[in-house]
Amino acid sequence: MAVAAGSPAPHAPGTSGASITPVRAAVTEGKGAPFVFENLELDTALRPDEVLVKVVATGVCQTDIHVRDQALPVPLPAVLGHEGAGVVERVGDGVTSVAPGDRVVMSYQACGHCRPCRSGNPAYCAVSFPANFGGARLDGSNALRRTPEAGGGEIHGHFFGQSSFATHALATERNVVKVDDGIPLELLAPLGCGLQTGAGAVLNSLRIPAGASVVVIGTGTVGLAAVMAAKATGAAPVIAVDIVPERLALAAELGATHTVNAKDEDTAARIAEITGGGADYVLEITARPEMLTLAVDALAPLGTAALIGGAPAGARAEVDMNALLGGRTVRGIAQGDSVPQLFIPQLIELYKAGRFPFDRLITPYGFDEINEAVEDTRTGAVIKPVLRIGDPDVS
């Protein structure tokens, strides 16, 4: 049921004073259920590190669908969404890097205190799963709830520190990135997850050099971001593997020197033929166990296979142990090893320079069309749906 968007209860602009902000949100009620719109209450008595963001747009990611379908154990009902962008309305007393009126992209959450966080690796935060998938703050509290008129009751929020399938999001200073004017927020929103993951795998995690051979298995948002980044580094050949001809054609336009349709061709043989025996780097994004096996088998000696796609809990893959004796490496990559406040501005500069044309991946939808956007994502009809939630005039 569609309901009108709310606005924050009266308060002094820009302060962290206590208030309840009514929000309109797309709620995931149960496993596999369609998103349903509800009026909710967001407790916006901000903590010192928190940032209240009016959401303008948010991307739809396969991870949202995996969670809706309970491939990952996130408590429901919940408000999902983790590629949000919007305008800061209020900040907590301890926030110094953003202020009311700033345009921001929201990214993943991290505690900021553990050893990985303090060493500059927040993507590998020691409490990453509860911080992003726990449905609450790390102390177990939750700012989202149903209205008294709807009977009250908890709705799990704080998904990736934002729950951006809503008109307002409660983020923290750690997972917001200030962005300049000039590029619509509906284009910038997906930078906070899928785009930084694919590009970061190439530029941050693997630091792929010019001339290296690269294979990208899976050409959705993450894979195509990796293809664009590989082209930007001067890698060659860049081989894109998928089973959807339209996606392979787009991969070729964005930088792939070769494409392989895994439905019609012997993928391993084609990779060996193109690379002359094996690839220096293989990025596996489909999260299918047999594809990780293929990724390792397709490596040249001293090559690296990177697992990037998020598999269902407990998934396992077979690896030829003797293949690893040739100096081959298998590693996992989260969020492209990105420190969002540093990396997202770099990606924006690459976009401005015409070297990272991620706008070609995006299809806009109205907020009310969220179920259509999810279905189009699931079937592969579109690559990166972005929901228009707020008034674009505020961006």
KOLLUM-595259 format. One record per residue (C-alpha): residue number from 1; x, y, z. Coordinates in nm, 2 decimals. Example, Ala and Ser with C-alpha at 12.3 -4.5 7.8 and 13.67 -1.06 7.14 Angstrom:
<recs>
1/1.23/-0.45/0.78
2/1.37/-0.11/0.71
</recs>
This chain:
<recs>
1/0.00/0.00/0.00
2/0.15/0.33/-0.10
3/0.15/0.60/0.16
4/0.28/0.96/0.17
5/0.64/1.03/0.26
6/0.69/1.20/0.59
7/0.92/1.47/0.71
8/1.11/1.50/1.04
9/0.93/1.63/1.35
10/1.03/1.99/1.44
11/1.38/2.04/1.56
12/1.65/2.30/1.54
13/1.81/2.25/1.19
14/2.14/2.07/1.19
15/2.13/1.96/1.56
16/2.12/1.62/1.70
17/1.82/1.68/1.93
18/1.57/1.41/2.00
19/1.29/1.35/1.75
20/1.10/1.09/1.56
21/1.13/1.10/1.18
22/0.84/0.94/1.00
23/0.96/0.74/0.70
24/0.81/0.57/0.41
25/0.99/0.24/0.36
26/0.98/-0.08/0.15
27/0.96/-0.36/0.40
28/1.07/-0.72/0.36
29/0.82/-0.91/0.56
30/0.93/-1.27/0.51
31/1.14/-1.51/0.30
32/1.08/-1.44/-0.07
33/0.80/-1.20/-0.01
34/0.75/-0.89/-0.23
35/0.84/-0.55/-0.08
36/0.55/-0.38/0.09
37/0.54/0.00/0.16
38/0.47/0.11/0.51
39/0.49/0.42/0.73
40/0.74/0.37/1.00
41/0.91/0.57/1.27
42/1.28/0.63/1.28
43/1.42/0.74/1.62
44/1.65/1.02/1.53
45/1.78/1.12/1.87
46/2.12/1.10/1.71
47/2.42/0.94/1.87
48/2.75/1.13/1.85
49/2.86/0.95/1.53
50/2.53/0.93/1.35
51/2.41/1.11/1.04
52/2.05/1.14/0.93
53/2.03/1.13/0.55
54/1.73/1.22/0.33
55/1.75/0.95/0.07
56/1.74/1.07/-0.29
57/1.82/0.74/-0.47
58/1.94/0.39/-0.40
59/2.07/0.10/-0.61
60/1.92/-0.25/-0.60
61/2.18/-0.51/-0.55
62/2.18/-0.89/-0.57
63/2.27/-0.89/-0.20
64/1.93/-0.73/-0.13
65/1.76/-1.02/-0.31
66/1.98/-1.29/-0.15
67/1.88/-1.15/0.19
68/1.51/-1.12/0.10
69/1.53/-1.49/0.00
70/1.72/-1.57/0.32
71/2.03/-1.71/0.15
72/2.19/-1.50/0.43
73/2.06/-1.51/0.78
74/1.93/-1.15/0.83
75/1.64/-1.12/1.07
76/1.30/-1.02/0.92
77/1.09/-0.81/0.89
78/1.35/-0.56/0.78
79/1.42/-0.26/0.56
80/1.70/-0.35/0.32
81/1.89/-0.13/0.07
82/2.26/-0.05/0.09
83/2.35/0.17/-0.21
84/2.19/0.49/-0.09
85/2.27/0.85/-0.17
86/2.11/1.16/-0.04
87/2.14/1.49/0.15
88/2.25/1.52/0.51
89/1.97/1.66/0.73
90/2.13/1.63/1.08
91/2.45/1.51/1.24
92/2.55/1.39/1.58
93/2.76/1.60/1.81
94/3.08/1.42/1.73
95/3.05/1.43/1.35
96/3.30/1.66/1.18
97/3.34/1.54/0.82
98/2.99/1.61/0.69
99/2.73/1.88/0.77
100/2.36/1.94/0.70
101/2.31/2.01/0.33
102/2.60/1.80/0.22
103/2.54/1.55/-0.06
104/2.66/1.20/0.04
105/2.69/0.85/-0.09
106/2.64/0.58/0.17
107/2.86/0.26/0.18
108/2.92/-0.04/0.41
109/2.94/-0.03/0.79
110/3.25/-0.11/1.00
111/3.32/-0.07/1.37
112/3.62/0.16/1.33
113/3.79/0.01/1.64
114/3.91/-0.35/1.56
115/4.25/-0.44/1.43
116/4.15/-0.45/1.05
117/3.97/-0.12/1.08
118/4.27/0.05/1.26
119/4.51/-0.09/1.00
120/4.31/0.07/0.71
121/4.11/-0.23/0.61
122/3.76/-0.16/0.72
123/3.61/-0.40/0.46
124/3.75/-0.68/0.68
125/3.61/-0.54/1.00
126/3.61/-0.81/1.27
127/3.24/-0.76/1.32
128/3.15/-0.69/0.96
129/2.86/-0.94/0.95
130/2.67/-0.81/1.25
131/2.75/-0.45/1.16
132/2.60/-0.49/0.81
133/2.36/-0.79/0.83
134/2.26/-0.79/1.20
135/1.94/-0.58/1.16
136/2.05/-0.35/1.44
137/2.33/-0.13/1.57
138/2.63/-0.33/1.71
139/2.49/-0.28/2.07
140/2.17/-0.45/1.96
141/1.95/-0.13/1.96
142/1.74/-0.05/1.66
143/1.60/0.29/1.56
144/1.32/0.16/1.33
145/0.97/0.06/1.44
146/0.61/0.05/1.33
147/0.39/0.34/1.42
148/0.15/0.31/1.72
149/-0.14/0.32/1.48
150/0.00/0.01/1.30
151/0.03/-0.17/1.64
152/0.40/-0.08/1.70
153/0.66/-0.36/1.69
154/1.02/-0.38/1.57
155/1.13/-0.36/1.20
156/1.50/-0.45/1.17
157/1.70/-0.16/1.03
158/2.07/-0.05/1.01
159/2.12/-0.28/0.71
160/2.48/-0.19/0.59
161/2.45/0.10/0.83
162/2.17/0.26/0.62
163/1.86/0.06/0.53
164/1.81/0.29/0.23
165/1.49/0.14/0.09
166/1.33/0.43/0.28
167/1.28/0.81/0.26
168/1.54/0.86/0.54
169/1.84/0.66/0.65
170/2.03/0.66/0.97
171/2.40/0.62/0.88
172/2.72/0.70/1.07
173/3.02/0.92/0.99
174/3.21/0.60/0.91
175/2.99/0.50/0.61
176/2.90/0.83/0.45
177/3.11/0.99/0.17
178/3.07/1.36/0.09
179/3.04/1.42/-0.29
180/3.05/1.73/-0.49
181/2.77/1.89/-0.69
182/2.75/1.83/-1.06
183/2.66/1.46/-1.09
184/2.31/1.34/-1.01
185/2.29/1.14/-0.69
186/2.09/0.87/-0.87
187/2.41/0.80/-1.07
188/2.64/0.81/-0.77
189/2.43/0.58/-0.54
190/2.57/0.24/-0.66
191/2.93/0.36/-0.60
192/2.89/0.26/-0.24
193/2.88/-0.11/-0.30
194/2.87/-0.29/-0.64
195/3.08/-0.04/-0.84
196/3.35/0.00/-0.58
197/3.37/-0.37/-0.53
198/3.44/-0.45/-0.89
199/3.67/-0.16/-0.96
200/3.84/-0.19/-0.62
201/3.92/-0.56/-0.68
202/4.13/-0.45/-0.98
203/4.28/-0.12/-0.85
204/4.31/-0.18/-0.48
205/4.31/-0.55/-0.40
206/4.51/-0.70/-0.69
207/4.67/-0.39/-0.83
208/4.66/-0.54/-1.17
209/4.94/-0.40/-1.39
210/4.94/-0.30/-1.75
211/4.98/-0.60/-1.98
212/4.85/-0.86/-1.74
213/4.58/-1.10/-1.86
214/4.25/-1.08/-1.68
215/3.94/-1.29/-1.69
216/3.61/-1.17/-1.54
217/3.35/-1.44/-1.48
218/3.01/-1.28/-1.45
219/2.93/-0.95/-1.61
220/2.67/-0.78/-1.38
221/2.75/-0.46/-1.21
222/3.05/-0.59/-1.02
223/3.20/-0.77/-1.32
224/3.15/-0.48/-1.56
225/3.31/-0.24/-1.31
226/3.60/-0.48/-1.30
227/3.62/-0.48/-1.68
228/3.62/-0.10/-1.70
229/3.89/-0.08/-1.43
230/4.10/-0.34/-1.60
231/4.09/-0.14/-1.92
232/4.18/0.17/-1.73
233/4.50/0.00/-1.60
234/4.61/-0.11/-1.95
235/4.55/-0.48/-1.88
236/4.53/-0.71/-2.18
237/4.38/-0.93/-2.28
238/4.06/-0.87/-2.08
239/3.83/-1.16/-2.11
240/3.46/-1.14/-2.01
241/3.27/-1.46/-1.94
242/2.89/-1.48/-1.91
243/2.59/-1.66/-2.07
244/2.39/-1.35/-2.16
245/2.48/-1.22/-2.51
246/2.37/-0.87/-2.44
247/2.59/-0.84/-2.14
248/2.89/-0.98/-2.33
249/2.83/-0.72/-2.60
250/2.82/-0.44/-2.34
251/3.14/-0.58/-2.18
252/3.31/-0.56/-2.52
253/3.20/-0.19/-2.55
254/3.33/-0.11/-2.20
255/3.68/-0.27/-2.24
256/3.68/-0.65/-2.28
257/3.91/-0.75/-2.56
258/3.75/-1.09/-2.58
259/3.41/-1.24/-2.47
260/3.32/-1.60/-2.40
261/2.97/-1.73/-2.38
262/3.00/-2.01/-2.13
263/2.67/-2.17/-2.25
264/2.81/-2.22/-2.60
265/3.18/-2.25/-2.56
266/3.44/-2.45/-2.36
267/3.53/-2.17/-2.13
268/3.86/-2.32/-2.00
269/3.98/-2.40/-2.35
270/3.89/-2.06/-2.48
271/4.08/-1.89/-2.19
272/4.38/-2.11/-2.25
273/4.37/-2.03/-2.62
274/4.34/-1.65/-2.57
275/4.60/-1.62/-2.29
276/4.85/-1.88/-2.43
277/4.81/-2.12/-2.14
278/4.65/-1.94/-1.85
279/4.55/-1.61/-1.71
280/4.74/-1.39/-1.46
281/4.42/-1.29/-1.28
282/4.07/-1.45/-1.27
283/3.79/-1.26/-1.09
284/3.50/-1.49/-1.00
285/3.18/-1.30/-0.93
286/2.90/-1.55/-0.99
287/2.94/-1.72/-0.65
288/2.88/-2.05/-0.81
289/3.12/-2.32/-0.67
290/3.20/-2.47/-1.01
291/3.30/-2.13/-1.14
292/3.56/-2.09/-0.86
293/3.69/-2.43/-0.95
294/3.72/-2.31/-1.31
295/3.88/-1.98/-1.20
296/4.17/-2.17/-1.03
297/4.20/-2.42/-1.32
298/4.23/-2.12/-1.57
299/4.53/-1.96/-1.39
300/4.88/-1.94/-1.53
301/5.16/-2.03/-1.28
302/5.18/-1.75/-1.01
303/4.84/-1.64/-1.11
304/4.57/-1.52/-0.87
305/4.20/-1.62/-0.85
306/3.99/-1.38/-0.66
307/3.65/-1.47/-0.52
308/3.43/-1.17/-0.51
309/3.07/-1.29/-0.54
310/2.88/-1.35/-0.21
311/2.78/-1.72/-0.19
312/2.50/-1.86/0.02
313/2.60/-1.95/0.38
314/2.81/-2.27/0.39
315/2.89/-2.29/0.02
316/3.20/-2.49/-0.07
317/3.40/-2.54/-0.39
318/3.65/-2.80/-0.50
319/4.01/-2.68/-0.58
320/4.28/-2.89/-0.74
321/4.54/-2.88/-0.46
322/4.83/-2.95/-0.69
323/4.74/-2.65/-0.90
324/4.83/-2.43/-0.60
325/5.18/-2.58/-0.60
326/5.25/-2.38/-0.91
327/5.25/-2.06/-0.71
328/4.89/-1.99/-0.77
329/4.69/-1.80/-0.52
330/4.32/-1.80/-0.42
331/4.19/-1.51/-0.22
332/3.86/-1.35/-0.12
333/3.78/-0.98/-0.17
334/3.53/-0.77/0.02
335/3.41/-0.43/-0.11
336/3.72/-0.41/-0.33
337/3.94/-0.34/-0.03
338/3.79/0.01/-0.05
339/3.82/0.28/0.21
340/3.51/0.46/0.07
341/3.60/0.81/0.17
342/3.92/0.77/-0.04
343/3.82/0.54/-0.32
344/3.47/0.68/-0.42
345/3.61/1.02/-0.50
346/3.88/0.85/-0.72
347/3.61/0.66/-0.91
348/3.42/0.99/-0.96
349/3.73/1.14/-1.11
350/3.78/0.84/-1.34
351/3.41/0.89/-1.45
352/3.47/1.26/-1.52
353/3.77/1.16/-1.73
354/3.56/0.92/-1.94
355/3.76/0.62/-1.81
356/3.49/0.46/-1.59
357/3.16/0.51/-1.77
358/2.94/0.34/-1.51
359/2.64/0.55/-1.61
360/2.59/0.30/-1.89
361/2.50/0.03/-1.64
362/2.22/0.22/-1.47
363/1.84/0.19/-1.53
364/1.62/0.43/-1.32
365/1.29/0.32/-1.15
366/1.04/0.50/-0.94
367/1.04/0.40/-0.57
368/0.70/0.24/-0.62
369/0.85/0.02/-0.89
370/1.08/-0.16/-0.64
371/0.94/-0.51/-0.70
372/0.97/-0.46/-1.08
373/1.33/-0.35/-1.04
374/1.41/-0.65/-0.82
375/1.25/-0.89/-1.07
376/1.44/-0.73/-1.36
377/1.76/-0.77/-1.16
378/1.69/-1.13/-1.08
379/1.62/-1.22/-1.44
380/1.91/-1.02/-1.58
381/1.69/-0.78/-1.78
382/1.88/-0.49/-1.64
383/2.22/-0.45/-1.49
384/2.19/-0.19/-1.22
385/1.84/-0.06/-1.12
386/1.84/0.26/-0.92
387/1.53/0.37/-0.73
388/1.44/0.74/-0.73
389/1.32/0.80/-0.38
390/1.36/1.17/-0.29
391/1.31/1.49/-0.47
392/1.60/1.52/-0.72
393/1.58/1.90/-0.68
394/1.74/1.87/-0.34
395/2.05/1.71/-0.49
</recs>
